[in-house]
Every structure is written in C-alpha cells, then in structure tokens.
C-alpha cells in the first residue's frame, strides 16, 4: 500500500521526520524512552530489499551505544541484520516497544548496524507526548 503523507516536522542532522498520513484506526506501537540494556534482544522490522519482502523481521542484541563522529549524536549499535529497505523502520524490544529507528549498516562488515534511539528522535522533532 502506498500512502501520501505530509511532513509535519523534520530534523536534517538527525535524519528523522514526523509524517502525518490520512488514515485512522491504525494499530500503533508503544515507544520505550529509556535506553535498552547492552545484550538485550531487539528486532528490526521492514522491507529489506523490496516491497515483496515487507514485514520481514530480523533479530539481534543491543551491542553498545556510540557517538556518530559526523553529528556527535548517540547511535544504538546492534548485530541485527538490516538492508537498505529497512531504513526508517522500527527496532523493537521483546515487548514490541519501539526502541530505535533503523539507519544504516557497515557495508564491509557483517553484523554491525546503527539505529537512532527513539527518545533522541522524539526530542529532535520537539514532540511533546502526553504523560501516562
């Protein structure tokens, strides 16, 4: 399914955006704002190479947190396998909570992928979420 959306907010440096789509009654995923522990299980959801593979899931662990040399932003590093089509998709924990957004992988090394922690994305977009 293709849906046209409107960009509400974006942060070029962090490479994140808030996009509004004209659909309602969609199921949402919960967000986890505290950093996941090193060694905890995570799952990348997305379409690794094309739309025919959408909904694919790969698993791994949180390896560490690193500072991106170009932006000085914290990145979650994981051994979860990701490919180009996974970019922008969620990284969830074992409870189905979004902990990060898929960004990239090291091309000439297996098992090194990077993700934007969800709390950082929310902060960079200046989104005020209601207290629970």
Secondary structure, DSSP 8 states (H G I E B T S, - for coil): ----EEEEEEETTTTEEEEEES--S-----B--S---TT-EEEEEE-SSSGGGTTEEEEEEEEEEEE-TTT--EEEEE-----GGGTT-EEEETTS-EEEEEEEE-TTSTT-EEEEEHHHHHHHTT------
